[in-house]
Amino acid sequence: MTAAVASTAQASLAFQAPSESIVQVALRPREKRHDVPTNINYYKDPGDGSLPMPIVIADNTVKNERPHIPQPVVVHDVTGEEEKYALDSHGFQFLQHESRLSGLSAYQDDDLVKAEYYPESVRLLKNITGASRVFIFDHKTRCGPSNWHKLGKGNRSSRGPLLRAHVDQSYAGAELVLRRWFPGEADELVRRRYQIINIWRPIKPILKDPLAVADATSIADADLVAASIIYPADRDETWTIKPAHTHQWYFKYAQQPDEVLFIKCFDSDERVPARRAPHTAFENVEEKDGESRESIETRALVFYD
């Protein structure tokens, strides 16, 4: 893809991807928007300068006892205005694309996801960004209850939505990921632009616990707090988020399996307006008794020449 085509893709969803039969980009007819008043769970900063309590992952169990505080917000529905939001201007972007995989059982098959969905994700990211190289380093399939953190030992197998505002990698955490996967090339790769971008897709239409993403430009770096995830032999570093009245949150109401959301977690280019986009699941009280959400996200390192 030429740089000109990539620039157009960032600005609008209405383009035809070249020679890629599975990529179909179009906007549905405009529908009425459905904004949702709700609470976003932010980090509860003790104010004493201490680091946030780390999340600890071991023995298929996620222990997350970090204190959070709910703050009332209105999450704005992007329906009919999806083309306004792009990765470099807002930190997120919507795309209409039908995957070859369908149904929860397919997305729970790790081998099938890696064989079919990973290459699909690579092609999508190259088409959207114009990147020269894309590497999918992880994926998460979520189909469990919203209280999965409280289920105790083995809860990682029942992973559900995460109702806490966060970014998957801090600025330092992004380099940790890069050096983990490309130890021999990292010193060269960090000299060029690279990104971490998630592709988030519903497996069935999303009503309960939808995903909200923040306009990156509405959240100052001062609102980000570096926080660790500890594994038995490694660690990651993420951002947890302190509340502020400036934050603007968005989602797609009744998001369908062919309505894909790209979320920028990191961009090494300090000149772009949006370098990272906080995101979180949230409760829509109208749908709180519905079936558990089913979704998949792939996580990618994205490189440019």
C-alpha positions in Angstrom: 0.0 0.0 0.0 1.4 3.4 -0.9 1.8 6.1 1.7 -1.0 8.1 0.1 -3.5 5.2 0.3 -2.5 4.6 4.0 -3.1 8.2 4.8 -6.6 8.0 3.2 -7.3 4.9 5.2 -6.5 6.6 8.5 -8.9 9.4 7.7 -11.9 7.4 6.5 -13.4 4.0 6.6 -14.7 4.3 3.1 -11.9 2.8 1.0 -11.5 -0.5 -0.9 -8.4 -2.4 0.2 -6.3 -3.6 -2.8 -6.4 -7.2 -3.8 -7.5 -8.5 -0.4 -10.7 -10.4 -0.9 -11.5 -10.8 2.7 -11.3 -7.1 3.5 -14.6 -5.3 2.9 -14.7 -1.8 4.1 -18.0 0.1 4.1 -20.2 2.1 6.4 -23.7 0.9 7.4 -26.6 3.3 6.9 -26.8 5.9 9.6 -28.7 4.9 12.7 -29.8 6.7 15.9 -27.0 7.0 18.4 -27.4 5.5 21.9 -25.2 7.3 24.4 -24.9 5.6 27.8 -24.6 7.2 31.3 -22.5 4.9 33.4 -19.5 4.6 35.7 -15.9 4.2 34.6 -13.6 2.5 37.2 -10.5 4.6 37.5 -7.4 4.0 39.7 -7.8 5.2 43.2 -4.5 7.0 43.9 -3.6 7.0 47.6 -1.7 10.3 47.0 1.4 9.2 48.9 3.6 8.6 45.9 3.5 4.9 46.2 3.3 2.6 43.1 0.1 0.9 42.3 -0.4 -2.6 43.6 0.8 -5.0 40.9 -1.4 -7.5 39.2 0.0 -11.0 39.8 -0.5 -13.9 37.3 0.5 -17.4 38.2 -0.9 -20.9 38.1 -3.6 -19.8 35.6 -4.8 -17.3 38.2 -5.0 -13.5 38.0 -4.8 -11.7 41.3 -5.9 -8.0 40.9 -6.6 -6.2 44.1 -5.6 -2.8 42.9 -8.1 -0.2 44.4 -10.3 1.6 41.9 -13.0 4.3 42.2 -16.1 4.6 40.0 -16.7 8.0 38.3 -19.9 8.9 36.5 -19.4 9.6 32.7 -21.5 9.5 29.5 -20.0 7.1 26.9 -20.9 8.4 23.5 -22.1 6.1 20.7 -20.2 6.6 17.4 -22.9 5.0 15.3 -23.2 6.9 12.0 -20.0 8.9 12.7 -17.4 6.1 12.7 -15.4 7.8 10.0 -14.6 10.7 12.4 -12.2 8.6 14.5 -8.8 7.5 13.3 -5.7 5.9 15.0 -3.4 8.9 14.7 -6.0 11.6 15.6 -8.0 9.8 18.4 -6.1 6.5 19.1 -8.9 4.3 17.8 -10.6 3.4 14.5 -13.6 1.3 13.5 -13.6 -0.9 10.4 -16.3 -3.1 8.9 -14.7 -6.5 8.1 -16.1 -10.1 8.1 -13.7 -12.7 9.4 -13.4 -16.2 8.1 -13.8 -17.5 11.6 -17.2 -17.5 13.3 -18.6 -18.6 16.6 -17.0 -19.0 20.1 -15.7 -22.5 19.5 -13.5 -21.3 16.6 -12.1 -18.4 18.6 -11.4 -20.7 21.6 -9.2 -22.9 19.4 -5.8 -21.4 19.8 -4.3 -23.3 16.9 -7.0 -22.2 14.6 -6.8 -18.6 15.7 -3.1 -18.6 15.1 -3.4 -20.3 11.7 -6.3 -18.3 10.4 -7.0 -15.2 12.4 -3.4 -14.0 13.0 -2.7 -13.7 9.2 -6.1 -12.0 8.8 -5.1 -9.5 11.5 -1.7 -8.9 9.9 -3.4 -8.1 6.5 -5.9 -5.7 8.2 -3.2 -3.8 10.0 -1.0 -3.4 6.9 -4.0 -2.2 4.9 -5.1 0.3 7.6 -1.7 1.7 8.6 0.6 1.1 5.6 3.1 -0.6 7.9 5.9 -2.6 6.4 5.8 -5.4 9.0 3.3 -6.6 11.6 3.8 -9.3 14.2 0.9 -10.7 16.3 2.4 -11.5 19.7 -0.7 -12.4 21.7 -4.5 -12.8 21.7 -7.2 -12.9 24.3 -10.6 -14.6 23.9 -13.1 -13.4 26.6 -16.4 -15.1 27.3 -16.6 -15.2 31.1 -18.6 -13.2 33.7 -17.7 -9.6 34.6 -16.7 -10.7 38.1 -14.1 -13.2 36.9 -11.3 -11.6 38.9 -13.1 -12.7 42.1 -13.5 -16.3 41.1 -10.2 -17.3 42.7 -7.8 -20.0 41.6 -7.9 -20.8 37.9 -9.9 -17.7 37.1 -7.8 -16.9 34.0 -9.7 -19.7 32.2 -12.9 -17.9 32.8 -11.6 -14.5 31.6 -14.3 -12.0 31.0 -14.5 -8.2 30.4 -12.1 -5.9 32.3 -14.1 -3.1 33.9 -11.1 -0.9 34.8 -9.7 1.9 32.7 -6.2 1.0 31.4 -3.7 0.9 28.5 -2.1 -2.4 27.9 1.4 -1.0 27.7 3.1 2.0 29.2 5.7 3.7 27.1 8.4 1.7 28.9 6.2 -1.4 28.8 6.0 -1.2 25.0 9.8 -1.5 24.8 9.7 -4.4 27.2 7.3 -6.2 24.7 9.5 -5.3 21.7 12.7 -6.6 23.4 11.0 -9.8 24.5 10.0 -10.7 21.0 12.8 -9.3 19.0 15.9 -9.3 21.3 18.4 -9.5 18.4 16.8 -6.6 16.5 15.5 -4.4 19.2 18.3 -1.9 19.3 17.7 -1.2 15.6 13.9 -1.3 15.7 13.6 1.3 18.5 15.3 3.8 16.2 12.4 3.7 13.8 8.7 4.2 14.3 6.9 1.3 15.9 3.4 0.8 17.5 1.4 -1.7 19.5 -2.2 -1.9 18.2 -5.0 -4.2 19.3 -7.7 -5.5 17.1 -10.9 -6.0 19.1 -13.8 -7.9 17.6 -17.1 -9.1 19.0 -17.8 -12.8 18.6 -21.5 -12.2 18.9 -23.3 -8.8 19.0 -22.3 -6.9 22.1 -24.9 -5.5 24.5 -23.7 -6.4 28.0 -20.4 -5.0 29.1 -19.4 -3.2 25.9 -16.0 -1.8 25.3 -15.3 1.9 25.7 -12.2 3.7 24.3 -11.1 7.2 25.2 -10.1 9.9 22.8 -6.4 9.8 23.4 -6.1 13.6 23.2 -8.6 14.1 26.1 -6.3 12.2 28.5 -3.1 13.9 29.6 0.1 12.0 30.4 -0.3 13.3 34.0 -3.4 11.1 34.3 -1.4 7.9 33.5 0.2 5.9 36.2 2.7 3.1 35.4 1.6 -0.2 36.9 3.2 -3.7 36.8 1.9 -7.1 35.9 4.1 -9.8 37.5 4.5 -13.3 36.0 6.6 -16.1 37.5 9.6 -15.2 35.4 8.8 -11.9 33.7 6.9 -8.6 34.0 4.9 -6.2 31.9 4.1 -2.6 32.6 0.8 -0.9 31.8 -0.9 2.4 32.4 -3.7 2.6 34.9 -5.7 5.8 34.7 -6.6 8.6 37.2 -9.9 10.3 36.8 -10.3 13.8 35.3 -13.3 15.7 33.9 -11.7 16.2 30.5 -11.9 12.5 29.5 -14.1 11.7 26.5 -15.3 8.1 26.1 -16.8 6.4 23.0 -18.2 3.0 22.0 -20.2 1.4 19.2 -23.7 0.5 20.5 -24.7 -3.2 19.7 -21.3 -3.7 18.0 -21.5 -6.6 15.6 -18.9 -9.3 14.8 -18.0 -7.6 11.5 -17.5 -4.2 13.2 -13.8 -4.2 14.3 -12.2 -1.8 16.6 -8.5 -0.9 16.4 -7.0 0.5 19.6 -3.6 2.1 19.6 -1.8 1.1 22.9 1.6 2.7 22.0 3.2 4.8 19.3 6.9 5.8 19.4 6.2 8.8 17.2 5.9 11.7 19.6 4.6 14.0 16.9 1.2 12.3 16.4 -1.7 13.6 18.5 -2.7 10.2 19.7 0.0 7.9 21.1 -2.1 5.7 23.4 -5.9 5.2 23.9 -7.2 4.1 27.3 -10.0 1.6 27.2 -12.3 -0.4 29.5 -15.5 -2.4 29.5 -18.4 -0.7 31.2 -21.8 -1.6 32.5 -24.9 -0.6 30.5 -27.6 -0.9 33.1 -30.2 -1.7 30.4 -28.3 -4.8 29.5 -26.8 -5.9 32.9 -28.9 -9.1 33.0 -27.9 -10.2 29.5 -25.6 -13.0 28.4 -21.9 -12.7 29.1 -19.9 -10.8 26.4 -17.9 -12.8 23.9 -15.0 -11.1 22.2 -11.4 -11.6 20.9 -8.5 -9.2 20.7 -5.2 -9.7 18.9 -2.2 -7.7 20.0 0.4 -6.6 17.4 3.8 -5.0 17.1 3.6 -2.7 14.0 6.8 -1.5 12.2 7.5 1.1 9.6 10.6 1.4 7.3 
